[in-house]
Amino acid sequence: MNALVAVLIVLGAAWGLACDRISTRWPDHEAPFVAGRHPDWRTAVVIIFGAASLGVLGYVFGATRDLLVLALVAIPLVLLLAVDLDQRLLPDLITLPLAAYAAIVGLLGLNPLLGAAGPSAMLGPAIMAVAVPAVLYAASLPFGPGAIGLGDLKLLIGIGLTLGFPREIYGLTGAAVSLSVVVLALVASGRLARRSYIPFGPFLIVGAIWGAVLPS
């Protein structure tokens, strides 16, 4: 482990703790959620994710502009993870600017995951940003309203514009695998009731980082 990765792990953990505390106060909590909870398992999850996401980006991209560009994606993803775990909410105030940022850095040719600049380079990511949310929304319709949240769909726009193809497929695969592991663990421990709700956003966020660091 080099010094850069070590520093990023510490900074990521500190940001994760800050995000967990922010999520207990912001946005305004609606019933049945209560503001101001004490640190718990969610705190640990967000700290670990913050440390891991910045650390692995530093390991893969090193001290480069590419690291900065992708860190500015990972930082809001950590906050989204914290808020979704606390309130089952992905605020537009984060997901929409994240999508705009991804579009801008892609058009400027600054996104190392896309490797080119200009409108033609963004065609594939734009298709993924539209097609994936549309397909998932259509697939959720038989399960009734709320099977997939609008926040998840908006998050997928930003993820699609950031990762493009095939990285978003890697990310979705990682999200599905991590969701399956958690569900199996909850079933085995008897903690998953018939009407239990498991937010999908955190798994999409984990999958986004997974898709970003895998070789294309």
C-alpha positions as CSV (number, residue, x, y, z in Angstrom):
1,M,0.0,0.0,0.0
2,N,1.5,3.3,-1.0
3,A,1.1,6.6,0.8
4,L,-1.5,8.0,-1.6
5,V,-3.8,5.0,-1.1
6,A,-3.3,5.1,2.7
7,V,-4.3,8.8,2.7
8,L,-7.3,8.2,0.5
9,I,-8.5,5.4,2.8
10,V,-8.3,7.7,5.8
11,L,-10.0,10.5,4.0
12,G,-12.7,8.2,2.6
13,A,-13.4,6.8,6.1
14,A,-13.7,10.3,7.5
15,W,-16.0,11.3,4.7
16,G,-18.1,8.2,5.3
17,L,-18.5,9.1,9.0
18,A,-19.4,12.6,8.0
19,C,-22.0,11.4,5.5
20,D,-23.5,9.1,8.0
21,R,-24.0,11.9,10.4
22,I,-25.4,14.2,7.7
23,S,-27.9,11.5,6.7
24,T,-29.4,11.6,10.2
25,R,-30.3,15.3,9.8
26,W,-30.6,15.9,6.0
27,P,-32.9,15.9,4.2
28,D,-35.8,16.5,6.5
29,H,-37.0,13.1,7.8
30,E,-40.5,12.0,7.2
31,A,-42.3,9.3,9.1
32,P,-41.5,6.5,9.8
33,F,-37.9,7.8,9.8
34,V,-36.5,9.6,12.9
35,A,-33.8,12.2,12.7
36,G,-30.7,12.1,14.9
37,R,-30.1,8.4,15.3
38,H,-27.0,7.2,17.1
39,P,-24.2,5.5,15.2
40,D,-25.0,1.9,14.3
41,W,-24.3,-0.7,11.6
42,R,-25.1,1.8,8.9
43,T,-22.3,4.0,10.2
44,A,-19.9,1.2,9.8
45,V,-21.1,0.3,6.3
46,V,-20.7,3.9,5.1
47,I,-17.3,4.3,6.7
48,I,-16.0,1.1,5.1
49,F,-17.5,2.0,1.7
50,G,-16.0,5.5,1.8
51,A,-12.6,4.2,2.7
52,A,-12.8,1.4,0.1
53,S,-14.1,3.5,-2.8
54,L,-11.5,6.2,-2.5
55,G,-8.7,3.8,-1.7
56,V,-9.4,1.5,-4.7
57,L,-9.6,4.5,-7.0
58,G,-6.3,5.7,-5.8
59,Y,-4.8,2.2,-6.2
60,V,-6.1,1.9,-9.8
61,F,-5.5,5.4,-11.1
62,G,-2.7,6.8,-9.0
63,A,-2.0,10.5,-8.5
64,T,-3.5,11.6,-11.8
65,R,-6.2,13.8,-13.1
66,D,-8.2,10.7,-13.7
67,L,-8.3,10.0,-10.0
68,L,-9.7,13.5,-9.3
69,V,-12.4,13.2,-12.0
70,L,-13.6,9.9,-10.6
71,A,-13.2,10.9,-6.9
72,L,-15.7,13.7,-7.7
73,V,-18.1,10.9,-8.6
74,A,-17.3,8.7,-5.7
75,I,-17.7,11.4,-3.1
76,P,-21.4,12.1,-3.8
77,L,-22.0,8.4,-4.1
78,V,-20.9,7.9,-0.5
79,L,-23.4,10.5,0.6
80,L,-26.1,8.9,-1.4
81,L,-25.3,5.6,0.2
82,A,-25.6,7.0,3.6
83,V,-28.9,8.8,2.9
84,D,-30.5,5.8,1.3
85,L,-29.5,3.5,4.2
86,D,-30.9,6.0,6.7
87,Q,-34.0,7.2,4.9
88,R,-34.5,5.0,1.8
89,L,-34.1,8.2,-0.3
90,L,-31.8,9.3,-3.1
91,P,-32.2,13.1,-3.2
92,D,-32.5,14.9,-6.6
93,L,-30.1,17.5,-5.1
94,I,-27.3,14.9,-5.5
95,T,-28.4,12.5,-8.3
96,L,-29.2,15.2,-10.9
97,P,-26.0,17.2,-10.5
98,L,-24.1,14.0,-10.6
99,A,-25.6,13.1,-14.0
100,A,-24.8,16.6,-15.2
101,Y,-21.2,16.3,-14.1
102,A,-20.9,13.0,-15.8
103,A,-22.2,14.4,-19.0
104,I,-19.9,17.4,-18.9
105,V,-16.6,15.5,-18.1
106,G,-17.6,13.0,-20.8
107,L,-18.1,15.7,-23.4
108,L,-14.8,17.3,-22.5
109,G,-13.0,14.0,-22.8
110,L,-12.0,14.0,-19.2
111,N,-13.6,10.7,-18.2
112,P,-10.9,8.0,-18.2
113,L,-13.6,5.3,-18.4
114,L,-14.8,6.5,-21.8
115,G,-11.5,7.4,-23.4
116,A,-12.6,10.0,-25.9
117,A,-14.2,13.4,-26.2
118,G,-17.2,15.0,-28.0
119,P,-20.8,14.1,-28.6
120,S,-19.9,10.9,-30.5
121,A,-18.1,9.5,-27.5
122,M,-21.1,10.1,-25.3
123,L,-23.5,8.2,-27.6
124,G,-22.9,4.9,-25.9
125,P,-23.1,6.2,-22.4
126,A,-26.2,8.2,-23.3
127,I,-27.9,5.1,-24.6
128,M,-27.0,3.2,-21.4
129,A,-28.2,6.1,-19.3
130,V,-31.6,5.9,-20.9
131,A,-32.0,2.2,-21.7
132,V,-31.0,0.7,-18.4
133,P,-33.5,2.8,-16.2
134,A,-36.2,2.2,-18.8
135,V,-35.7,-1.6,-18.9
136,L,-35.6,-1.8,-15.1
137,Y,-38.7,0.4,-14.8
138,A,-40.6,-1.8,-17.3
139,A,-39.5,-4.9,-15.5
140,S,-40.7,-3.5,-12.1
141,L,-44.3,-2.8,-13.3
142,P,-45.7,-6.2,-12.7
143,F,-44.6,-5.9,-9.0
144,G,-46.6,-2.8,-8.5
145,P,-45.8,0.9,-7.5
146,G,-42.6,1.4,-5.6
147,A,-40.9,-1.8,-6.8
148,I,-38.1,0.5,-8.0
149,G,-37.8,4.0,-6.8
150,L,-37.5,7.1,-9.0
151,G,-34.4,8.0,-7.2
152,D,-32.8,4.7,-8.3
153,L,-33.7,5.5,-11.9
154,K,-32.2,9.0,-11.7
155,L,-29.1,7.5,-10.1
156,L,-28.8,5.1,-13.0
157,I,-28.7,8.0,-15.4
158,G,-25.6,9.4,-13.8
159,I,-24.0,5.9,-13.5
160,G,-24.7,5.2,-17.2
161,L,-23.1,8.5,-18.3
162,T,-20.1,7.8,-16.1
163,L,-19.5,4.1,-16.9
164,G,-20.8,3.6,-20.4
165,F,-20.7,0.2,-22.0
166,P,-19.6,-2.4,-20.9
167,R,-18.7,-1.0,-17.5
168,E,-22.3,-0.4,-16.5
169,I,-23.1,-4.0,-17.2
170,Y,-20.2,-4.9,-14.9
171,G,-21.7,-2.5,-12.3
172,L,-25.2,-4.0,-12.5
173,T,-23.8,-7.5,-12.2
174,G,-21.9,-6.4,-9.1
175,A,-25.1,-4.8,-7.7
176,A,-27.0,-8.0,-8.3
177,V,-24.4,-10.2,-6.8
178,S,-24.0,-8.1,-3.7
179,L,-27.8,-7.9,-3.3
180,S,-28.0,-11.7,-3.5
181,V,-25.3,-12.1,-0.9
182,V,-27.1,-9.8,1.5
183,V,-30.5,-11.4,0.9
184,L,-29.1,-14.9,1.5
185,A,-27.4,-13.7,4.7
186,L,-30.6,-12.2,6.0
187,V,-32.6,-15.2,5.1
188,A,-30.1,-17.5,6.8
189,S,-30.1,-15.4,10.0
190,G,-33.9,-15.2,10.0
191,R,-33.9,-11.4,9.8
192,L,-35.7,-11.1,6.4
193,A,-39.5,-11.0,6.9
194,R,-42.0,-11.4,4.0
195,R,-42.7,-7.7,3.8
196,S,-39.1,-6.5,4.5
197,Y,-37.9,-3.7,2.3
198,I,-34.3,-3.7,1.0
199,P,-33.3,-0.5,-0.7
200,F,-31.7,-1.1,-4.1
201,G,-29.7,2.2,-4.3
202,P,-26.8,1.1,-2.0
203,F,-26.2,-2.0,-4.2
204,L,-26.2,0.2,-7.4
205,I,-23.7,2.5,-5.8
206,V,-21.4,-0.4,-4.8
207,G,-21.8,-1.7,-8.3
208,A,-20.9,1.7,-9.8
209,I,-17.5,1.7,-8.1
210,W,-17.0,-2.0,-9.0
211,G,-17.7,-1.2,-12.7
212,A,-15.3,1.8,-12.6
213,V,-12.3,-0.1,-11.3
214,L,-12.6,-3.3,-13.3
215,P,-10.6,-3.6,-16.6
216,S,-12.8,-2.8,-19.6
